[in-house]
């Protein structure tokens, strides 16, 4: 079957679909990591010196067992920083609005 024959039904379906709206997914924004963000391995003191005092320091999580390290989380306006033993282990973008859709959990 030729490409043209395959393209015609697709074009017809798109034309009948009407106006299209799209949501911004958090995962799409996550690929655009901010240039000014902490990097893995940076110390908590360096993060605070460069980015200032966080808006919020959340309660530590983990530490119930020896193999589960205590994780500290600092919330800044655009991102949240995760620390283990006062070193950055990850930086995650915050949602821009409550309506923003985050990645869906894997199906198990």
Secondary structure, 3 states (H helix, E strand, C coil): CCHHHHHHHHHHHHHHCCCCCCCCEHHHHHCCCCCCCCCCCCEHHHHHHHHCCCCEEEEEECCCCCCCCCEEEEECCCEEEEEECCEEEEEEECCCCCCCECCCCCCC
